[in-house]
């Protein structure tokens, strides 16, 4: 189920031919660096012929073998993911500087909005018109406060 508020860019379903093409590039790199036999052993193919055929776009790797390419190249599936407007990132990269900048921006915006509301710059009608967005922002800010634990949050 898609996450709320996330709009995936339009992309047509991949064909077998497109998958072959997108997987051939990382296979070319890996075969050049390690040879098709080592690649086949690492990704779980029975023979290096399977790797050579996939590299040369004559056949498609199975999903398990294609996924195992990540053991040798963490960007091996980025061609396929890129087709859908996605990219792979390590799990440890969940809080990078972009996330921190976004959190800081949300906090500064919330403060500026509260001041603007007190000063009458924002009208009640504007608040009503944007109630859904405001509630989503409040929920996000509560999520940040929840990281502190229940006893450290001031009501």
N, C-alpha and C positions, 0 to 999 in steps of 0.2 A: 504494500500500500504506500503511495507516495506521501512524503511529509507535507503537512499543511503549510501553505504559503510558498511552496517550491514549484516553480513552473519549469518543466523540462523543455528544452528547445525542440522544435520539430525535426525529426529525422525519419527517413524511410527505413523499413526493416532491411537489415543486411541480407544480402544474398550469399550463397555459398562461394560464388566467384569473388565477391568483395572481401569476404573473410579470408580467402586464400591469399588475395593480394595484400591485405593488411597484416597477415601473419608472416608473409614471406620476408618482409624487411627485417624484423628481429631475428628470424631464422638465418638469414644471410649473414648478419653480424655475428651471431653465435657460432655458426658453422665456420666462419672465417677465423674466429678467435680460438675455438676449441676442437673443431672437426665434427662432422655429423655423427660419428660413433659415440663420442662423449656426450653430445647433446641428447641423442636417443636414450642413452643409459640414464641420464639425469632426469629427463622428463617422463620416463616410463614407457617408451616405445619398444616394441619387440625387436625391431631391426633399424639400422641406420637408413635403410631404403625409405621408410616412412617419413623420416625427417627430410631426406633429399627430395622426395616427391612433394612434400608440403613447401619446402624452400623454393622449389621450381614451379610452384602453383599448379601442379598436376593433381593434387589431392588435398583434402582438408584434414588437419589434425583433429582428433577427438577433443571434446571439451576438457577432459582430465589432462591430456597431454599439453594442450594449449595453456591451461592454468598453471601447469608445472613449469612453464617457461619462466614464470616469476622467480623460481629458484635460482635462475642464472642471470636474469635481467629484470630488475624491478619495474622497468618501463615497457616490457614486452607486449603488454596488452593495451597500451595507450592509444595505438592506432584505432583499435576497435572501440575503446571507450570514447575517444575523440569524436567518432562518428555520431555519438549520442550527446555530445557536449559535456563529457565527463573526463576525468583524469584520475589516475591512482595516486594516492599519497599514503605514506606510512601511518599506522595507527597512532604512533607517538606524536605525530604532527597535528594533533587536534587543537592545540592552542598556539598558533603562530602569531606573528606580529600583526597580521591583518585582523585576526580575531580580537586581539587586545586593543587595536585601534578602533575597531567597531564598537567594542564594549565601552571604551572611553567616550566615543562619539555619542552613543546612546545616553550615557549618564549626563553629558554636557547638554544634549538636546532636551532631556527631561527637565533639567534644572532651568534652562532658558524658557521652556514652555510654561513651567510653573510660575516663573516671574512674569511672563507675558500675560498669563491668565489673571494674576493678581493686579496687574497694571491696566487691565481692560483692553489690551491689544488684541487678545483673542476673545471672540464673542461666544456666548452660550450656543448659538446656532452652529458655529464652527466646531465646537466641542461635540455637539449632537451628531453632526455630519461625519465626524471622524471617530466616533465612539469605538468602533471595532478595532481600528488601528491603535487607539489609545489603550484599549484593554489588552491587546497583544503585547504592547510595550510594557505595561504593568506586569503582565505575566512573566515577561523576560527579565524584568528587574527583580521580581520575587525569586526567580530562579537563581539569579546572582546572589541574592541575600541568603538563600537556602544553603549555599556553600559554606556559610559561616557556622551553621548549626542552629538549632532552635534557641539556645540560651544566649547566644551572642547577638541576636537580632532584636533591635528596639522596635516596639510596635508604634 
